[in-house]
Amino acid sequence: MFEVVLIGLAMNVGLPAGTALTLAPAADTVPVAWVIDTQAAQARYRVREQLAGFDFPNDAVGTTTEVSGTIVMAPDGRIQAEGSEIRVDLASLATDNQRRDGYVRRRTLEVEEYPEAILVPRRVVGLEGPLPESGSRTFQLEADLTLHGHTNTLTWDVMATFAPDTITGLATTAFTFDTFQIAVPSVARVLSVADNIRLELEFRLVPK
């Protein structure tokens, strides 16, 4: 019935007989692709270690700005996993110690075989309704993380600030080494390494 009405409307406005009109979706129902601003993104890992000759433990912090990707969101805040993906170049992670970095790349993350971490956002928890256009919010993000050849679903804690054309914030999560079958570092000058890897992602999203 709806198509017949549209065909009749086409005839009334002077289009050839039999022409069917296609209605475009309303603007407030079209998903928006939010792109990582590569000039403002940073990914980090933190691992607590106890070094020989030091009385207190220390956090080894590896950082990279080689972060890219897109998150596709419906106006109501739901994520569309298809088309949503964030990639982090693991070979570019660097700490304050080049020897540590070389070991982590070769023996821990094995970046020649697994050069990237890939994050596929799935669901937002605790942020209801349309995306805010202002203010700050805290919520959780469920996402599939592929790392070291293994994929697991992790929950990220997110603090974000919203504006009409930007979303900025920090997402954090944690897991144990065996979650992704990663070997715990073992070198002479490191007495112990905590079985807890913390990930942090600083981001700035802009509409595509």
Buried (B, 14 or more C-beta within 10 A) or exposed (E): EEEEEBBEEBEEEEEEEEEEEEEEEEEEEEBBBBBBBEEBBBBBBBBBBBBEEEEEEEEBBBBBBBBBBBBBBBBEBEBBBEEBBBBBBBBBBBBEEEEBBEBBBEEBBBBEEBBBBBBBBBEBEEBEEEBBEEEEBEBBBBBBBBBBEEEEEBEBBBEBBBEEEBBBBBBBBBBEBEBBEBEBBEBEEBEEBBEEBBBBBBBBBBEE
